[in-house]
Amino acid sequence: MKTIKSYSCLISGNKSKIEFLEDLLKQIEDLSLFVFNQGKSSWTFYNFKTLYHLCRKNFSSINSKILQNFIKLYQLKPGKKSPKSPINPLIYIDQNFNIEVDSSKKFSNYWLRFSRRNFPLLGKNNLKKISDFSKVKVIQIYKRNEKLYCKLTYVEEIPDITIQNPSNIIGCDVNYKRMVLSDNSFKMIKQLAHRKIEHKKNNQKKRNLTNYSKDYLHKLTTQISKDLSTQGVEVLVLENLRNLRKSASRKNGTSKGKMINYIINSFPYSMFQNFLKYKCLNLGIKVEFINPAYTSKTCSKCGSLNTSRPKQETFVCNDCNFQLNADLNGSRNIEKFYRNLNGLPVNLAQIRT
């Protein structure tokens, strides 16, 4: 499995180096406004070369590759909305840079070299998490709160795990309120949903929740993976939620109401599952995905589809009168379906009334 990781740190230097970065960011800010105004009539930019040469003519002092990388941020991809304001300036570098680690230097042990200058990187706690700086593929330099930051992005290869005839398998059902495991464990995660709801209600468009979401999910998945490892879990089974947003779409006729649609569509399920997967793999836990079809409608005790939900959190089987928390029933089905698909014995001890 390949996973993309990134860590941010402060970038420093003497007066001339700081002035160089700030001046370059100011030029990119002007470039961003220029491209934004060019695209107001049409964001398709059918001819990228024409746009590049136009920008090159007006901003000749910006390094060609840095200019190309930045204006590519404006190119629209399928499903991507056109920007409503100019993109914040950043120096995007994906080649011709080097990171040196030297523990003998006093000011900083980490130095970034690009544009024939060496810049010290500050933030040892984050930087020491990167074991191999040769894997860093992208550098982004930006300004926030009058300070200069450097974001290092790299790709890490995590080998997959092969487990013959696993016995300790856990199914996991995830929604915006909680994560429920088939061993009867409930982990509440509605704090993130609550923050997003407040963000929408108060119309806080200027506040970006991306960093908060990443930090919250990193801490949550770290704790979950450690708990699973302590329990000796061998396989964690998740639902493939790639098409989840189609279940809350006015366009597809599956709208669940404005606020519920917002919660489902804004919750970063993919980010959550990716974080959880690579952290579990690092701890020796295999992660598998199954089709989510019928996991919420099937009775985990008798397998009947003649079921009902008198309340959102209550599951009732109309054939065997089995009642259970709906999310717990779903997590047990996730484990059960995975075992059936792989010819593994079902743990009937977990089917409790």
C-alpha positions as CSV (number, residue, x, y, z in Angstrom):
1,M,0.0,0.0,0.0
2,K,1.2,3.5,-0.9
3,T,0.3,6.2,1.5
4,I,0.9,9.9,1.2
5,K,2.1,11.7,4.3
6,S,2.9,15.3,5.0
7,Y,4.5,17.3,7.8
8,S,4.8,21.0,8.3
9,C,7.5,23.0,9.9
10,L,8.8,26.6,10.1
11,I,11.3,27.7,7.5
12,S,13.9,30.3,8.5
13,G,17.1,32.0,7.3
14,N,19.0,35.3,7.4
15,K,17.4,38.6,6.3
16,S,18.2,38.2,2.6
17,K,16.8,34.6,2.5
18,I,13.6,35.7,4.2
19,E,13.2,38.7,1.9
20,F,13.7,36.3,-1.1
21,L,10.9,34.0,0.0
22,E,8.5,36.9,0.9
23,D,9.2,38.7,-2.4
24,L,8.6,35.4,-4.3
25,L,5.3,34.8,-2.4
26,K,4.2,38.4,-3.2
27,Q,4.9,37.8,-6.9
28,I,2.9,34.6,-6.8
29,E,0.1,36.4,-5.0
30,D,-0.1,38.8,-7.9
31,L,0.1,35.9,-10.3
32,S,-2.8,34.2,-8.5
33,L,-4.9,37.3,-8.9
34,F,-4.0,37.6,-12.6
35,V,-4.9,33.9,-13.3
36,F,-8.1,34.3,-11.3
37,N,-9.2,37.3,-13.3
38,Q,-8.3,35.6,-16.6
39,G,-10.5,32.6,-15.6
40,K,-13.6,34.5,-14.6
41,S,-15.1,34.1,-18.1
42,S,-14.1,30.4,-18.4
43,W,-12.4,28.2,-15.9
44,T,-11.8,25.4,-18.4
45,F,-8.4,26.7,-19.6
46,Y,-8.6,24.5,-22.7
47,N,-5.1,25.5,-23.8
48,F,-2.7,25.4,-20.8
49,K,0.2,26.4,-22.9
50,T,-1.4,29.6,-23.9
51,L,-2.1,30.4,-20.3
52,Y,1.4,29.5,-19.3
53,H,3.0,31.8,-22.0
54,L,0.7,34.6,-21.0
55,C,1.8,34.3,-17.3
56,R,5.4,33.8,-18.3
57,K,5.3,37.1,-20.3
58,N,3.8,39.0,-17.4
59,F,5.8,37.3,-14.5
60,S,9.1,36.6,-16.1
61,S,11.0,36.8,-12.8
62,I,9.3,33.8,-11.3
63,N,11.0,30.5,-11.9
64,S,9.4,28.7,-14.8
65,K,8.7,25.4,-13.0
66,I,7.3,27.2,-9.9
67,L,5.1,29.2,-12.1
68,Q,3.8,26.1,-14.0
69,N,3.1,24.2,-10.7
70,F,1.1,27.1,-9.3
71,I,-1.1,27.8,-12.3
72,K,-1.8,24.1,-12.5
73,L,-3.7,24.5,-9.2
74,Y,-6.3,26.4,-11.2
75,Q,-6.9,23.6,-13.7
76,L,-10.3,22.1,-13.0
77,K,-10.7,18.3,-12.7
78,P,-14.0,16.4,-12.9
79,G,-16.1,17.2,-9.9
80,K,-13.9,20.2,-8.9
81,K,-15.7,23.5,-8.5
82,S,-14.2,26.7,-9.9
83,P,-12.6,28.9,-7.2
84,K,-14.6,31.8,-5.8
85,S,-11.5,33.8,-4.9
86,P,-7.8,33.7,-5.8
87,I,-5.9,30.8,-4.5
88,N,-3.6,31.6,-1.6
89,P,0.0,32.0,-2.8
90,L,2.5,29.2,-2.2
91,I,5.8,28.1,-3.6
92,Y,5.2,24.6,-5.0
93,I,8.5,22.7,-5.7
94,D,8.5,19.2,-7.0
95,Q,12.1,19.0,-8.3
96,N,15.6,20.6,-8.0
97,F,15.6,20.6,-4.2
98,N,17.5,18.8,-1.6
99,I,17.1,18.2,2.2
100,E,20.2,17.7,4.2
101,V,20.2,16.2,7.8
102,D,23.2,17.2,9.8
103,S,23.1,16.7,13.6
104,S,26.4,18.6,14.0
105,K,24.9,22.0,13.2
106,K,23.6,24.0,16.2
107,F,20.9,26.2,14.7
108,S,19.1,23.4,12.9
109,N,19.7,19.8,12.0
110,Y,17.5,20.0,8.9
111,W,18.3,22.2,5.9
112,L,16.4,22.7,2.6
113,R,18.4,23.7,-0.5
114,F,16.7,25.2,-3.5
115,S,17.3,28.2,-5.8
116,R,21.0,28.0,-4.8
117,R,20.2,28.8,-1.1
118,N,20.1,26.8,2.1
119,F,17.2,27.4,4.4
120,P,17.1,26.0,7.9
121,L,13.9,24.0,8.9
122,L,12.6,24.4,12.4
123,G,10.4,21.8,14.1
124,K,12.4,18.8,15.1
125,N,9.4,16.9,16.5
126,N,7.7,16.8,13.1
127,L,10.8,16.4,11.0
128,K,12.1,13.4,12.9
129,K,9.0,11.5,11.9
130,I,10.3,11.4,8.4
131,S,12.7,8.5,8.3
132,D,13.9,8.9,4.7
133,F,14.1,12.4,3.3
134,S,14.9,11.0,-0.2
135,K,11.2,10.0,-0.4
136,V,10.0,13.7,-0.1
137,K,8.5,14.5,-3.5
138,V,6.9,17.9,-3.0
139,I,7.8,21.0,-1.0
140,Q,5.3,23.8,-0.4
141,I,6.3,27.1,1.2
142,Y,3.6,29.5,2.3
143,K,3.0,32.3,4.8
144,R,0.5,32.1,7.7
145,N,0.2,34.5,10.6
146,E,3.3,36.4,9.5
147,K,5.4,33.3,9.7
148,L,6.9,31.2,6.9
149,Y,6.1,27.5,6.8
150,C,7.4,24.6,4.8
151,K,5.2,21.5,4.1
152,L,7.0,18.3,3.1
153,T,5.0,15.6,1.3
154,Y,6.3,12.1,0.7
155,V,5.1,8.7,-0.4
156,E,5.6,5.8,2.0
157,E,5.2,2.2,0.8
158,I,3.6,0.0,3.5
159,P,3.8,-3.8,2.7
160,D,0.5,-5.6,2.7
161,I,-0.1,-8.4,5.3
162,T,-1.0,-12.0,4.5
163,I,-2.7,-13.9,7.3
164,Q,-3.7,-17.5,6.9
165,N,-7.0,-18.5,8.6
166,P,-7.3,-15.5,10.9
167,S,-9.4,-16.0,14.0
168,N,-9.6,-12.6,15.6
169,I,-11.6,-10.6,13.0
170,I,-13.4,-7.4,13.8
171,G,-16.1,-5.7,11.7
172,C,-16.4,-1.9,11.8
173,D,-19.4,0.3,11.0
174,V,-18.7,4.0,10.7
175,N,-21.1,7.0,10.5
176,Y,-20.7,10.6,11.4
177,K,-21.6,10.0,15.0
178,R,-19.7,6.9,16.1
179,M,-17.6,4.0,15.1
180,V,-19.0,0.7,16.2
181,L,-17.0,-2.6,16.3
182,S,-18.5,-6.1,16.2
183,D,-17.0,-6.9,19.6
184,N,-19.6,-4.4,21.1
185,S,-17.2,-1.5,21.3
186,F,-18.5,2.0,20.7
187,K,-16.2,4.9,19.9
188,M,-17.9,8.3,19.6
189,I,-16.7,10.6,16.9
190,K,-19.5,13.2,16.7
191,Q,-17.3,16.0,17.9
192,L,-16.0,16.5,14.4
193,A,-19.6,16.4,13.0
194,H,-20.6,19.0,15.6
195,R,-17.8,21.3,14.6
196,K,-18.8,21.1,11.0
197,I,-22.5,21.8,11.8
198,E,-21.5,24.8,13.8
199,H,-19.2,25.9,11.0
200,K,-22.1,25.8,8.6
201,K,-24.8,27.3,10.9
202,N,-22.5,30.3,11.7
203,N,-21.5,30.7,8.1
204,Q,-17.8,30.6,8.9
205,K,-16.6,30.5,5.3
206,K,-13.3,32.0,6.1
207,R,-12.4,29.4,8.7
208,N,-10.9,26.3,7.1
209,L,-11.6,23.0,9.0
210,T,-9.2,20.9,7.0
211,N,-6.4,21.1,9.5
212,Y,-8.7,20.5,12.4
213,S,-10.2,17.5,10.6
214,K,-6.8,16.0,9.9
215,D,-5.6,16.5,13.4
216,Y,-8.8,15.0,14.9
217,L,-8.8,12.0,12.6
218,H,-5.0,11.4,13.2
219,K,-5.5,11.3,16.9
220,L,-8.7,9.1,16.7
221,T,-7.2,6.5,14.3
222,T,-4.0,6.3,16.3
223,Q,-6.0,5.4,19.4
224,I,-8.2,3.0,17.6
225,S,-5.3,1.1,15.9
226,K,-3.5,0.9,19.2
227,D,-6.6,-0.5,20.9
228,L,-7.1,-3.1,18.2
229,S,-3.4,-4.1,18.4
230,T,-3.7,-4.5,22.2
231,Q,-6.8,-6.8,21.7
232,G,-4.8,-9.0,19.3
233,V,-7.1,-8.2,16.3
234,E,-5.7,-9.8,13.1
235,V,-8.2,-8.4,10.5
236,L,-10.2,-5.2,10.6
237,V,-13.1,-5.2,8.1
238,L,-14.5,-1.9,6.7
239,E,-17.2,-1.0,4.2
240,N,-16.2,0.4,0.8
241,L,-17.8,3.8,1.1
242,R,-16.8,5.1,-2.3
243,N,-20.4,5.7,-3.4
244,L,-21.7,6.8,0.0
245,R,-22.3,10.4,-1.1
246,K,-24.7,9.2,-3.8
247,S,-27.1,8.2,-0.9
248,A,-27.5,11.8,0.1
249,S,-27.9,13.7,-3.2
250,R,-30.6,15.9,-4.5
251,K,-29.3,15.2,-8.0
252,N,-29.8,11.4,-7.6
253,G,-33.1,11.8,-5.8
254,T,-31.8,10.4,-2.5
255,S,-31.8,13.6,-0.5
256,K,-32.1,13.2,3.3
257,G,-32.6,16.8,4.0
258,K,-30.3,19.8,3.7
259,M,-28.4,19.3,7.0
260,I,-28.1,15.5,6.8
261,N,-26.9,15.8,3.2
262,Y,-24.3,18.3,4.4
263,I,-23.1,16.1,7.3
264,I,-22.8,13.0,5.1
265,N,-21.1,14.8,2.2
266,S,-18.7,16.8,4.3
267,F,-17.5,14.0,6.6
268,P,-14.0,12.8,5.4
269,Y,-14.8,9.1,5.3
270,S,-12.0,8.4,2.8
271,M,-9.4,10.3,4.9
272,F,-10.6,8.4,8.0
273,Q,-10.3,5.0,6.4
274,N,-6.9,5.8,4.8
275,F,-5.5,7.0,8.1
276,L,-6.9,3.9,9.9
277,K,-5.6,1.5,7.2
278,Y,-2.0,2.5,7.2
279,K,-1.8,2.8,11.0
280,C,-3.3,-0.7,11.3
281,L,-0.8,-2.1,8.7
282,N,2.1,-0.6,10.7
283,L,0.9,-2.5,13.7
284,G,0.5,-5.8,11.8
285,I,-3.3,-5.6,11.4
286,K,-4.7,-6.5,7.9
287,V,-7.5,-4.2,6.7
288,E,-10.1,-5.5,4.3
289,F,-13.1,-3.9,2.5
290,I,-16.4,-5.4,1.6
291,N,-19.5,-4.2,-0.4
292,P,-21.8,-2.4,2.0
293,A,-24.9,-3.7,0.4
294,Y,-27.5,-5.0,2.9
295,T,-25.2,-4.7,5.9
296,S,-27.7,-2.4,7.6
297,K,-30.9,-4.2,6.5
298,T,-29.9,-7.8,7.3
299,C,-30.5,-9.4,10.7
300,S,-27.1,-10.4,12.1
301,K,-28.7,-13.3,14.0
302,C,-31.0,-15.1,11.5
303,G,-30.0,-13.4,8.2
304,S,-33.5,-12.2,7.4
305,L,-34.2,-9.1,5.4
306,N,-37.6,-8.7,6.9
307,T,-36.4,-6.0,9.3
308,S,-37.4,-2.5,10.4
309,R,-35.9,0.6,12.1
310,P,-38.6,2.0,14.4
311,K,-36.0,4.5,15.5
312,Q,-32.8,5.6,13.9
313,E,-30.6,3.7,16.4
314,T,-32.9,0.7,16.8
315,F,-32.8,-2.4,14.6
316,V,-35.7,-4.9,14.8
317,C,-36.0,-8.3,13.0
318,N,-39.6,-9.0,12.2
319,D,-38.9,-12.8,11.9
320,C,-37.0,-13.7,15.0
321,N,-37.8,-10.6,17.1
322,F,-34.1,-9.8,17.5
323,Q,-33.5,-6.2,18.7
324,L,-30.1,-4.5,18.7
325,N,-28.4,-1.1,18.2
326,A,-28.5,-0.6,14.4
327,D,-24.8,0.3,14.1
328,L,-23.8,-2.7,16.1
329,N,-26.0,-5.0,14.0
330,G,-24.3,-3.5,10.9
331,S,-20.8,-4.1,12.3
332,R,-21.6,-7.7,13.0
333,N,-22.9,-8.2,9.5
334,I,-19.7,-6.6,8.1
335,E,-17.7,-9.2,10.0
336,K,-20.1,-12.0,9.0
337,F,-20.2,-11.2,5.3
338,Y,-16.4,-11.1,5.2
339,R,-16.1,-14.5,6.9
340,N,-18.7,-15.9,4.5
341,L,-16.9,-14.5,1.4
342,N,-13.6,-16.0,2.6
343,G,-14.9,-19.4,3.8
344,L,-14.1,-18.6,7.4
345,P,-16.1,-19.9,10.3
346,V,-18.6,-17.4,11.8
347,N,-18.1,-16.6,15.5
348,L,-21.6,-17.3,16.8
349,A,-20.5,-16.3,20.3
350,Q,-20.7,-12.7,19.2
351,I,-24.4,-13.0,18.2
352,R,-25.8,-12.0,21.6
353,T,-29.4,-10.9,22.3
